[in-house]
Amino acid sequence: MRNQFLGRAAGRLVVKAACAVLACAAFAGISATSARANNIVVLNSGEATLSLIDDKTHEVVGTVPTGKEPHHLFPTPDNSSLIVANSVSNNLLFVDPKTGKPQRWIENIEDPYQLGFSPDNKWFVTTGLRLDRLDIYHYGGAGNFTIAKRLPLSAMPSHLAFTKDSNTVFVSLQVSGEIAAVDLPTQRVLWKMKVGAAPAGLWLTPGEKYLLVGMTGADYVAVVDWRNQKVVKTIQVGKAAHNFRSMVDGRHVLVSSRVSNVISIIDEESLEKVGEINGLLPGPDDMELTADKRYLWVTFRFAKHIGVIDMQTKKLIKTIPVGRSPHGIYFYDRAPVMSPNGA
């Protein structure tokens, strides 16, 4: 038994070392100019890689191996690293947020699908989509994570949103059709409520008045009065409403719809759809906005491409081929999220 254990441990070390060598070798192929530039980081969840795209030329300048199924990513509170969550290989890859160059790995973070820091940076939270679990860590800075609680949470916990006081994290549960509110100081479930089919992305409106929920199993966004655990309205958008991104104007938020291939614009005050971006490739998913708010970058989950949308004309102006099933996207010079949600 001891020899079997040592053999498995040695195997894990070999795999980890091989990944590190591959990552370094992949990054070595990127030009020195690109390494100094700000690169867009795109996670190819179906290929266990990330693509690096030069923000000036919009050309792919490198591909870096990750762990298995990298879906989401999040910057550290000091912006010194960008964390890539590899859900199936149970680890985190830290990369330079400007260049995408690998920095280090953290092992034994089980099934990290979605991830995020509380606004006060005391808590680091991951959803275990495969394990039906929410993992809550104390964060001590410099990548120092200490588990506080592994909290069973069925079924298929997916996306996160934190209240500004860092006391509560909301979690969407895709299979059970619920959202849950979890108290971070005590690491216990405060309540769960039904919202509809396959809830995914979560968004708190200004003043935290309402929680918006993207219904991936339907064609609407649910408006939740979370203090009273009640759905007060639904906003019709495209089929498979999935994820949110602020327009950073204090009033509007974008929501992607994977099946209808549209991005809807929602007025957070009137709680109405006020616009739509169409003519997109299949599976629009995660979005990121440039610092000047002019261009929206979006991953097309079903098309092996990402796209650039001109927000003045609301038109798709460029597509860039990447890897299979592109999901998370990030770049350093971005507009602020303007919400206590994930990146």
N, C-alpha and C positions, 0 to 999 in steps of 0.2 A: 504493500500500500504506500509506504513511504517513497519507494522508487517511482511508483506511478505518479504520485503527487509531484515529486521533483521533476519528472519528465514533462508533466503538463506545465509546470511553472517555467521550466527552461524553454518550452515551446512558446509560451506567451512572451518571454523575453526576446526570443529570436524574432517573432512576428513584430514586436514593438520596435526592435532595433532595425529590422528590415524596412518598416514604415518610415522611420526617421531617416534612413539612408535614401530611400526613394524620394521623400519630401525634399531633402537637401539637394539631391541630384536634379529634381525637377526645377527647383528654384534657381539652381546654378545656371540653367539654360536661359534665364531671363536676362536681358541686357541690363547693364549698369544704369542706363538712363531710365528704364522702366522700373527698376528697383527703387529709384529715388522718387518716382512719380507717385501720385495717388492712384491706386488701382481699385477698381470695383471688384468685390469678392462675391462670387456666385457659387452656391452649394449645389452640386449635382448629386442628388440623393440616390439616384439609380446607378451611379457609377463609383461611389466612394471617392469622389474627387472634388476639388474646388477649382473653378476657372478664375483667372485674373485678367481683367480687362483694363487697358490703359484709359483713364478718364478723358484724355485729350484726343487720342486717335480713334478710340472706340474699337480697338483691335485686341483680340485675345493674345496676351503676351506670356502666358504660362498656365500650366495645369499641375496642381499639387495633390498628391494622395492624402486622403483623410481616413478616418475609421469608417465602418460600414453604416450606411444610411445617415449621412449628415443632413438634417432637415432645417434646423434653425440656428441662429447665431446671435450673439449679444456682446456689446463692449463691456469691459470691466469699468468700474466706477471712475478710475483715474484715466481712462482711455489709453492705457499703455498696451492693452491687448484686446483682441477680438476673440471671443470664445466660440468655437464650433462644437456643437453637441452631436456626437456620433451615437445614435440610439441603439443600434444592434451590437456594436463592439464595446459598448459600456465604458466610454471614455470621452474626455474633452481634449480638443486640440486648440492650443493658444497660438494665434498668428498675429503678426504686426498689423494693426488696423489700417495703416496707410498703404503698405505694399503687399500684404498677404503672406509674407515670409514666415514659415513655421518658427515658433519660439520654444514651446515645450508641450508635454502631454501630462494629463492627470488621469490616472487609471481608477477603476472601481467606482465610477459614477454610473449607477445602473440605469439603463434605458432612458437616457436624457433626450426626450423628444423636443419639448419646448422648454425654455429657460428664461430666467430674469432675476434682476436684483430689485429688492424693495427700494423705494425712494430714499430711505435713510441709510441704505447700503449695509444694513445689519443682517439681512436675510438673502440667501440665494436659493431659488426654488426651481425644481425641474419636474415636469410631468412625465410619468412613465406610461406612455400610451399602450405599450405591449403588456406591462405588468399591472395595470389598473392601480396605480399608486402615485401619490404626490410625495416627493422627497424635499424636506426643508432642512437647509444647512445654515449654521452660523457662519457669517463671512468675516474673516479676520484680516482681509487685505492680502495683497501679493499672492493671490491664488490659494489662500488658506481656507479650506472648507472643512467644517466639522459638522457631522450629521446631528441634527436635533431630533428629527422624527421621520420615520417612513410611514406615511399615513395611507392605509388602504382607501381607494376612492374609485368606485366602479361607475360606469364602465367606459374605458378609453378616455382618460383625462387628456385634454388637448391643449387649449390656449389659456393664457393668463392675463389678468389685469389687477394692478395693485391700487389700493386707496392711497391718497397722498400722505396720510398719517402713518402708513406702513403697518397698520394693524390687521388689515384684511387683504387676502388675495382671493379673487374670483377665478374659478376654473370651469371650463366647459367640458361636459362629459358626452362624447359623441354618440355612443351606443345607447345609453339610457335616456338621451334627450333632455338632460338636465344641466343646470349650472349649480355649482356649490360655492359657498362662502366659507373660507377657512380663516380662523383666528391665528395669526402668526405668533404672538407671544405665548399662547398656550398650545399651539399646534393641534387644534381640534376643529372639527366641522361644526360651524354655527347653524347652517341650514342647507337644504337642497331643494330645488324647485324645477318642475317641468317647464320647458320653453318651446319644444318642438323637435323636428327631425334633424339629427346630426348637427348640433350647435358647434361652432368652431371659434372664429375670431371674436374678441371682446374689446369693447371700447367704452370708456367713461366720458360722458358729455361734460362741458364746462360746469364747474361747481359740483361735479360728481352727482348731478341730479338724477341721471338715468344711466343704466348700463345697456349698451347696444350689443346685440348678439347676432353674428352672421350665421344664418341657417343653411348649412351646406346641403341638407336633405330637402330643401324647399327653395322658394324664390322670394324670400323676404328677410328683413332685419327685424328682430324682436326688440321692442323698447321695454326695458324692465325697470320698474320702480323697485330697486333692490332693497330699500329700507322696509318696504311692506311686502316683498316677495310676490310681486304681481306684474304680469305682462299688461301694459296699458295701451299698447298700440303695435301694429305691424306696418313696416314700410316696404312696399313692393319694389323689388329690384330684379336683377337677372337670376336665372336658375343657378343653384349651388353657391349662394352668397357665402363668402369665406373669410376674407381678412380685411383689416382696416389700415388706413394711413391718413394722418392729418394733412390738410392742405396748408396748415400753419397761417391761417388768416383769422383765427379766433372763432370761426363759425362753421366751417365745412370740413367734412371727413369723407374720404373715399372708401368704397367697399368693392372688392373684386368678386366676380361671379364666374366660377370655373366652367360651367356648362354653357351658359349663354354667351360667354366670351366678351363680356362687357365690364366696365368699371363705372359704378354709379357714384354720383355726388350727392351727399346728404347734408341738408341744412340742420345743424345741431340745435338750433333754436326752435324752428317750426316743426322739426322732425318729419320733413318731407323730402322726397327725392327731387332735386332741382336741376339735374343734368346727367348726361351719360356720355361715356367715351366708348365708341364701338369700332368695328373694323379691326379687331385684335386677333391674334393667333389663338389656338386652342389652349384653354387652361390658365388664364391669368390668375396669379396667386399673390405672392409677396410683392410689396412695392417700396420704393425709396425715392425721396425727393431731393433734388439738388439744393444747395444752400441758397441760391437766388430764386428758388421756387419755380424756375422756368421749365425744368424737365423732370418728368416722372419716369423712373426705370421700373420695369415689371418683369417678373419671371413668368414664362409660359410653360406650365408644368407638363403639358402633354405635347409640346412641340420641339423640345430640345433647343429652344431659342430664348433669349430675353429681348425686350424691346425698350425703345426710348420714345416717350410721348411728349410732344410740345404742348405745354399746358395753356399756352395762349390760343392755339387753334384747336386743342383737344384732339389732335391727330397723331397716329403712330407714324413716326418719321424714319425709324431705323430698326432693323432686327439684327441680332448677332447670334450666330450659332454657338452653343455651348455643349455640355454633356447631357446625359439622359436624366429626365425628371428634375430640371432645375427648380429649386425651392427657395431657400433663404437668399437674400441679397443685402449687401451693405457697402457703403463707402464713407470714408472719413469726413469728407467735406459735404455734409448733408444738412438739410434744414432740420431744426430741432423737432422732436416728435410732438412736443406740446401736450403730452398726456402721460400719466403714470403707467402706461402700458409697456409691452415689450417692444423691441426694435422692429 
